[in-house]
Amino acid sequence: VEMPSENDAGGNGKKVEYFMGVDCGSGSVRVGICDSTGRLLAWSVEKISTNNPRVDYYEQSSDEIWGKVCKASKDTLAKAKDVTPEKIRGIGFDA
């Protein structure tokens, strides 16, 4: 993905800002980074396991989910060229 200039969001003369979104669903964690124009720059998905120890009983590990959030966040940052953690202006989190 070609990144916009730090000082120009889509040619309008405004400084580019970056935002991270994290969505934890029942089957996966999804993380994306977009710029201030709304353009999605990078994303990652990590599957979450669900245990079914008996009929009609399901459980998930909070430790596993948090680990997947951390991994997907790091992977997404690595994919978003020139976007460092310091350049992320905000994080939206949905679980």
Backbone torsions as a table, in degrees:
resi	resn	phi	psi	omega
1	VAL	NA	129.8	177.3
2	GLU	-79.2	126.8	-177.2
3	MET	-88.2	142.9	174.4
4	PRO	-70.7	161.7	175.6
5	SER	-63.1	146.1	178.8
6	GLU	-56.4	-29.5	-174.4
7	ASN	-101.8	5.9	-174.6
8	ASP	-148.9	107.9	178.1
9	ALA	-90.5	95.5	176.4
10	GLY	69.4	27.8	175.1
11	GLY	80.5	11.8	-177.4
12	ASN	-98.1	4.4	176.9
13	GLY	81.3	-1.7	179.5
14	LYS	-91.0	148.8	177.9
15	LYS	-66.7	138.3	179.0
16	VAL	-76.6	133.8	173.5
17	GLU	-119.8	153.8	-177.1
18	TYR	-122.4	146.0	-177.7
19	PHE	-136.2	144.9	178.8
20	MET	-113.9	137.0	174.8
21	GLY	-118.4	135.4	179.5
22	VAL	-123.5	127.6	178.9
23	ASP	-126.6	116.9	177.3
24	CYS	-102.8	111.4	176.0
25	GLY	-104.7	-173.9	-179.1
26	SER	-75.5	-19.6	-178.0
27	GLY	-113.3	-17.1	-177.9
28	SER	-162.7	164.4	171.1
29	VAL	-109.0	131.7	179.6
30	ARG	-123.7	133.9	-179.8
31	VAL	-130.0	134.6	177.7
32	GLY	-134.6	153.3	173.2
33	ILE	-122.2	129.4	176.6
34	CYS	-126.8	163.1	176.5
35	ASP	-97.2	179.2	-175.1
36	SER	-69.1	-7.5	174.4
37	THR	-92.1	-4.8	-179.1
38	GLY	92.4	2.8	-179.4
39	ARG	-76.2	125.7	177.8
40	LEU	-75.2	121.1	-175.2
41	LEU	-97.6	-34.0	-178.4
42	ALA	-162.0	154.8	177.1
43	TRP	-155.0	159.3	177.4
44	SER	-144.9	152.8	178.3
45	VAL	-132.1	134.3	175.6
46	GLU	-126.7	124.4	179.2
47	LYS	-72.7	146.8	177.8
48	ILE	-112.9	134.7	178.7
49	SER	-84.1	149.9	176.1
50	THR	-125.1	126.4	177.5
51	ASN	-93.5	143.7	-179.9
52	ASN	-129.2	77.3	-173.6
53	PRO	-69.4	-21.7	175.5
54	ARG	-156.1	170.0	-176.8
55	VAL	-56.0	133.6	177.4
56	ASP	59.9	27.0	179.3
57	TYR	-133.7	121.3	-177.5
58	TYR	-129.6	144.4	178.8
59	GLU	-145.2	152.6	176.5
60	GLN	-133.2	156.0	-178.5
61	SER	-93.1	121.9	175.5
62	SER	-61.9	-36.2	178.4
63	ASP	-63.7	-42.1	178.5
64	GLU	-64.8	-44.2	-179.1
65	ILE	-60.1	-47.0	179.7
66	TRP	-62.4	-40.6	177.0
67	GLY	-60.5	-38.9	178.7
68	LYS	-69.9	-36.0	175.4
69	VAL	-61.4	-46.9	179.7
70	CYS	-62.1	-45.6	-179.1
71	LYS	-64.3	-47.9	-179.0
72	ALA	-63.8	-36.8	178.7
73	SER	-64.7	-46.4	179.0
74	LYS	-64.5	-42.7	179.2
75	ASP	-62.6	-40.9	-179.4
76	THR	-66.8	-43.2	176.0
77	LEU	-59.8	-39.3	179.5
78	ALA	-65.5	-31.9	-179.7
79	LYS	-78.7	-26.6	-177.7
80	ALA	-86.6	94.2	-176.7
81	LYS	-55.2	136.5	175.3
82	ASP	66.8	5.1	175.6
83	VAL	-99.9	114.7	178.5
84	THR	-103.3	162.0	178.6
85	PRO	-53.6	-34.1	-179.8
86	GLU	-66.6	-21.2	-178.5
87	LYS	-89.5	-6.7	178.0
88	ILE	-77.7	119.5	-176.4
89	ARG	-86.2	-21.3	-180.0
90	GLY	-166.8	158.3	179.2
91	ILE	-129.5	126.7	173.0
92	GLY	-102.1	135.4	-174.8
93	PHE	-130.7	126.3	178.4
94	ASP	-128.2	127.6	179.4
95	ALA	-137.1	NA	NA
